[in-house]
Amino acid sequence: MAGTDASKSLLHDLENNKSDTTRRKIEHLIISAKENVEAIKKSPGFSDIEFIHNSLPEINKNAILLETEFFGYPVSAPIIIAGMTGGHPETTKINEILAKAAQKYNIPMGVGSQRAGVENPDVQDSFKVVRNVAPDIPIIGNIGATHIHFANKAIEMIDANVLAVHLNPLQEAVQPEGDVDSRGMLAAIENLVKKVNIPVIAKETGAGISCKVASALVKAKIAGIDVGGAGGTSWSGVEVYRSRNEDSLKAKVGETFWDWGIPTSVSIIETRKCGGDKLKIIGTGGIRSGLDAAKAIALGADYVGVALPFLNAALNGGLKAVEQLIKQFMEELRVAMYLTGNKTIADLKNEPVLIFGHTRQWLEALGYDISDFSKRK
């Protein structure tokens, strides 16, 4: 992977640290950085979504407001650096870079699964660095649905403002060391919501949230849902690369399910339909531009999460590259709002859209009247 000398040394450090039990964290990052781990046959659906161009927007582009709130915290844009890493000493620098950029542009940031930090205090700095360098932004903690008993320690570790409970049955099913006992998770989430004093959200990791699951999570009093839809990074694909030299059966199964899941665009619509207007929705999964972000918001998301592009920016170009990418996303979102005549994010949520292709087929099969999306305002 091409990059600056600093970024090459950062990736080099990741590749050559093979000494401890948190090696899996490094393997995930190296594979994501060096291999094509995105969905092969399935799109997140944003190429199927079209805005109707407005030649008379009647607004000043420079007066467009990207500002919004994230669970009560004011942020400069509805863009989140999605939880990616932590849990290994060599990931500390990556989280530091991402957090410094998030702090500069006042946008939320998540961390990767904190289980490793709870179980091994020696790697906690790889998570704590985020709060140390970003004292003012909302930070999203992260714990697996099968390890909810770690929740309070995860929150305290980074002084989290929001806690994400990640749901990743697909990844666990194709992972050599996966935990596939999902019994009692919904009740555990409901109990967790009652016990912690910060908002709890549910976070899929690449296979999407259905209407049925959104309804169940709302009944559990969840504060928000990160749909983590299909079409971006395939964690089944990541596990294929990990398994090829160790477990040929798991690798073959992972290949079969590489493109499994609900496309992000469809998952946003499903989650909004069954989650209601009050539920906060994060559209993550294949967001590759500010235009994708605008489409996700128009479909029903309150925010978008971006992971792989920011990881590649950090590894390729360091802090400056991440900052530049944030600026690009924000400017693309602003231009999309200008060309549709929307001055605020609240306005954008009501913008009519046209839906074509595979996304339209998904929605029609689920019983949606597609014309409803073009009749807004």
C-alpha positions in Angstrom: 0.0 0.0 0.0 1.5 3.3 -1.1 2.0 6.1 1.4 4.4 8.4 3.2 7.4 7.1 5.1 5.5 7.7 8.4 2.5 5.7 7.2 4.7 2.9 5.8 6.4 2.6 9.2 3.1 2.5 11.0 1.8 -0.3 8.8 5.2 -2.0 9.1 4.9 -1.9 12.9 1.4 -3.5 12.6 2.6 -6.3 10.3 5.6 -7.2 12.5 4.1 -7.3 15.9 3.1 -10.9 16.4 3.9 -11.4 20.0 0.7 -11.3 22.0 -2.8 -12.5 22.5 -4.4 -9.4 20.9 -2.9 -10.2 17.5 -6.4 -10.6 16.1 -6.8 -6.8 16.4 -3.8 -6.2 14.3 -4.8 -8.9 11.7 -8.1 -7.2 11.2 -6.4 -3.8 10.5 -3.7 -5.2 8.2 -6.2 -7.2 6.2 -8.6 -4.2 5.9 -5.7 -2.0 4.8 -4.0 -4.3 2.3 -6.8 -6.5 0.9 -10.1 -5.8 -0.9 -12.5 -6.5 1.9 -15.5 -4.6 0.6 -18.7 -6.3 -0.6 -18.3 -7.9 -4.0 -21.8 -8.3 -5.4 -23.8 -6.2 -3.1 -23.9 -2.4 -3.1 -24.9 -0.3 -0.1 -27.5 1.2 -2.5 -26.6 4.8 -2.6 -25.9 4.6 -6.4 -29.6 3.7 -6.7 -30.7 6.9 -4.9 -31.0 10.2 -6.9 -31.8 13.7 -5.8 -33.8 16.0 -8.1 -31.5 18.8 -9.0 -32.7 22.3 -8.0 -31.4 25.0 -10.4 -33.0 27.7 -8.2 -31.9 26.8 -4.7 -32.5 30.3 -3.3 -30.0 29.8 -0.5 -26.4 30.9 0.1 -24.1 27.9 0.0 -21.9 29.6 2.5 -24.8 29.9 5.0 -25.7 26.2 4.9 -25.6 24.8 8.4 -24.1 21.3 8.9 -24.3 21.6 12.7 -26.5 19.2 14.6 -26.6 17.5 18.0 -25.4 14.0 18.9 -27.4 12.8 21.9 -27.4 16.3 23.4 -23.9 17.2 22.4 -23.4 19.9 19.7 -21.3 18.7 16.8 -20.2 20.4 13.6 -21.6 17.8 11.2 -23.6 14.6 11.2 -20.4 12.6 10.4 -18.9 10.1 12.8 -15.5 8.4 12.7 -16.9 5.0 13.2 -15.4 2.6 15.8 -12.5 0.6 14.3 -9.7 -0.2 16.5 -7.9 -0.5 19.9 -6.9 -3.4 22.0 -3.3 -3.6 20.9 -0.3 -1.3 21.6 0.3 -0.7 17.9 -3.3 0.6 17.4 -2.7 3.5 19.9 -1.2 5.7 17.2 -4.1 5.1 14.8 -6.7 6.0 17.4 -4.6 9.1 18.4 -4.6 10.3 14.7 -8.3 9.7 14.3 -9.2 11.4 17.6 -7.1 14.5 17.0 -8.9 15.0 13.6 -12.3 14.4 15.3 -11.4 16.9 18.0 -10.3 19.5 15.4 -13.5 19.3 13.4 -15.8 18.6 16.4 -17.4 15.4 15.2 -18.1 12.2 17.2 -15.8 9.2 17.2 -16.2 5.6 18.2 -13.6 3.1 19.3 -13.3 -0.6 18.5 -14.5 -3.4 20.8 -13.2 -2.7 24.3 -13.2 -6.2 25.5 -9.5 -6.6 25.1 -8.9 -3.4 27.2 -11.2 -4.7 30.0 -9.5 -8.1 30.1 -5.9 -6.8 29.7 -5.1 -3.4 31.4 -1.8 -3.3 29.4 -3.7 -2.3 26.2 -6.1 0.2 27.7 -4.0 3.1 26.5 -4.9 2.2 23.0 -8.4 3.2 23.9 -7.7 5.9 26.5 -5.7 7.9 24.0 -8.9 8.9 22.3 -10.2 10.9 25.3 -6.8 12.1 26.2 -6.4 13.9 22.8 -10.1 14.6 22.2 -11.5 16.0 25.5 -14.4 17.8 24.0 -16.1 15.5 21.5 -18.7 12.9 22.1 -17.0 9.5 22.2 -18.8 6.2 21.6 -17.7 3.2 23.7 -18.0 -0.3 22.3 -18.8 -3.7 23.8 -20.1 -6.9 22.3 -23.6 -8.1 23.0 -22.2 -11.2 24.5 -20.0 -9.3 26.9 -22.4 -6.7 28.3 -21.0 -7.4 31.8 -18.0 -5.3 30.7 -20.1 -2.2 30.0 -19.3 0.0 33.0 -15.6 -0.7 32.8 -15.7 0.1 29.0 -17.5 3.4 29.8 -15.1 4.4 32.5 -12.0 3.5 30.4 -12.7 6.3 27.9 -15.2 8.5 29.7 -17.7 7.5 27.0 -20.7 9.7 26.2 -22.6 6.9 24.4 -22.2 3.2 24.6 -22.6 1.0 21.5 -23.4 -2.7 21.9 -22.2 -4.3 18.8 -24.1 -7.1 17.1 -22.0 -9.3 14.8 -23.5 -12.8 14.4 -22.2 -13.1 10.9 -18.6 -12.4 11.8 -18.8 -14.7 14.8 -20.3 -17.5 12.7 -17.4 -17.4 10.2 -14.6 -16.6 12.6 -12.4 -19.5 13.8 -12.7 -18.4 17.4 -16.3 -17.0 17.1 -18.8 -16.9 19.9 -22.1 -18.2 18.4 -24.3 -18.4 21.5 -26.7 -15.5 21.1 -29.3 -16.6 23.6 -30.6 -13.9 26.0 -28.9 -11.0 24.2 -32.0 -8.9 23.8 -32.9 -9.2 27.5 -29.3 -8.4 28.4 -29.4 -5.2 26.3 -32.7 -4.2 27.9 -31.2 -4.7 31.3 -28.1 -2.8 30.4 -30.1 0.2 29.3 -31.7 0.4 32.8 -28.3 0.2 34.5 -26.0 2.6 32.8 -26.4 6.4 32.9 -25.5 7.2 29.3 -27.4 6.5 26.1 -27.0 3.0 24.7 -27.2 2.2 21.0 -27.1 -1.0 19.1 -24.6 -1.3 16.3 -24.5 -3.9 13.5 -21.1 -4.5 11.9 -21.9 -5.0 8.3 -25.1 -7.1 7.8 -27.8 -4.5 8.5 -30.8 -4.1 10.8 -34.2 -5.2 9.7 -37.6 -3.8 10.7 -38.2 -6.7 13.0 -34.9 -6.2 14.9 -35.4 -2.5 15.1 -38.8 -3.0 16.7 -37.3 -5.4 19.2 -34.5 -2.9 20.1 -37.0 -0.1 20.5 -39.0 -2.2 23.0 -35.7 -2.7 24.9 -35.6 1.2 25.2 -32.5 1.5 23.1 -31.6 5.2 22.4 -30.3 4.7 18.8 -29.3 2.2 16.2 -26.2 2.1 13.9 -27.6 0.1 11.0 -24.1 -1.1 9.9 -25.5 -2.2 6.6 -24.2 -4.5 3.9 -22.3 -3.0 0.9 -19.2 -1.6 2.6 -16.6 -3.6 4.5 -17.5 -7.2 4.7 -16.3 -8.7 8.0 -17.0 -12.1 6.6 -14.5 -11.2 3.9 -12.0 -10.0 6.5 -12.4 -13.4 8.3 -11.8 -15.2 5.0 -8.3 -13.8 4.8 -7.7 -14.7 8.4 -8.9 -18.3 8.0 -7.3 -19.3 4.7 -4.1 -20.6 6.3 -5.7 -21.9 9.5 -9.2 -23.2 8.9 -10.1 -24.0 5.3 -13.7 -24.8 6.3 -14.3 -21.4 7.9 -12.7 -19.7 4.9 -15.0 -21.4 2.5 -18.1 -20.6 4.6 -16.9 -17.0 4.8 -16.6 -16.8 1.1 -20.2 -18.1 0.8 -21.5 -15.3 3.1 -19.2 -12.5 1.9 -22.1 -10.5 0.6 -24.7 -11.5 3.2 -26.9 -8.8 4.7 -29.4 -5.9 4.2 -28.0 -3.1 2.0 -27.4 0.1 4.1 -29.9 2.2 2.2 -32.7 -0.4 2.8 -31.6 -0.9 6.4 -31.9 2.9 7.1 -35.4 2.9 5.7 -36.4 -0.2 7.6 -35.0 1.0 10.9 -36.7 4.4 10.5 -40.0 2.8 9.7 -40.0 0.5 12.7 -37.9 2.6 15.1 -40.1 5.7 15.0 -39.2 9.4 14.7 -37.5 9.7 18.1 -34.9 6.9 17.5 -31.5 8.2 16.6 -30.2 6.4 13.5 -26.6 6.2 12.3 -26.2 5.1 8.6 -23.0 3.1 8.5 -21.9 0.8 5.7 -20.4 1.9 2.4 -20.6 5.6 3.0 -17.8 6.8 0.7 -18.6 10.5 0.1 -20.5 13.4 1.5 -23.1 12.8 -1.3 -23.6 9.3 0.1 -24.1 10.9 3.5 -26.7 13.3 2.1 -28.6 10.4 0.6 -28.5 8.4 3.8 -29.9 11.4 5.8 -32.6 11.9 3.2 -33.6 8.2 3.6 -33.9 8.6 7.4 -30.5 8.6 9.1 -29.6 11.3 11.6 -25.9 10.7 11.2 -23.5 8.7 9.1 -20.6 6.6 10.2 -17.4 6.2 8.1 -14.7 3.6 8.9 -12.5 2.2 6.1 -11.9 5.5 4.3 -10.6 7.1 7.5 -8.5 4.0 8.4 -6.8 4.1 5.0 -6.3 7.9 5.3 -4.6 7.4 8.7 -2.4 4.7 7.5 -1.5 6.3 4.1 -1.1 9.9 5.1 -1.5 10.3 8.9 -3.3 13.2 10.5 -3.3 15.6 7.6 -4.9 13.0 5.3 -7.7 12.3 7.9 -8.3 16.0 8.3 -8.5 16.5 4.6 -10.9 13.7 4.2 -13.2 15.1 6.9 -13.1 18.5 5.1 -14.0 16.7 1.8 -16.9 14.9 3.3 -18.3 18.0 4.8 -17.9 20.0 1.6 -19.6 17.3 -0.5 -22.4 17.2 2.0 -22.7 21.0 1.8 -22.8 21.0 -2.0 -25.5 18.3 -2.0 -27.6 20.4 0.3 -27.0 23.5 -1.9 -28.0 21.7 -5.1 -31.2 20.5 -3.4 -32.0 23.8 -1.7 -31.6 22.6 1.9 -30.1 25.0 4.4 -30.1 22.7 7.4 -29.8 19.0 8.1 -33.4 19.0 9.4 -34.4 20.3 5.9 -32.4 17.6 4.2 -34.3 14.9 6.0 -37.5 15.8 4.1 -35.9 16.1 0.7 -37.6 14.0 -2.0 -35.5 11.2 -3.6 -35.9 8.8 -6.5 -35.1 5.2 -6.0 -34.0 2.8 -8.7 -32.3 -0.5 -9.3 -31.7 -3.2 -6.7 -32.6 -0.9 -3.8 -36.0 -0.3 -5.4 -36.5 -4.1 -5.8 -35.6 -4.7 -2.2 -38.1 -2.1 -1.0 -40.9 -3.2 -3.3 -40.4 -6.8 -2.1 -40.7 -5.5 1.5 -44.0 -3.8 0.6 -43.0 -0.2 0.3 -44.7 2.3 -2.0 -41.7 3.8 -3.8 -43.7 6.9 -4.9 -43.9 8.0 -1.2 -40.2 8.9 -1.3 -40.6 11.3 -4.2 -43.7 13.1 -2.8 -42.2 14.7 0.3 -42.5 18.4 1.1 
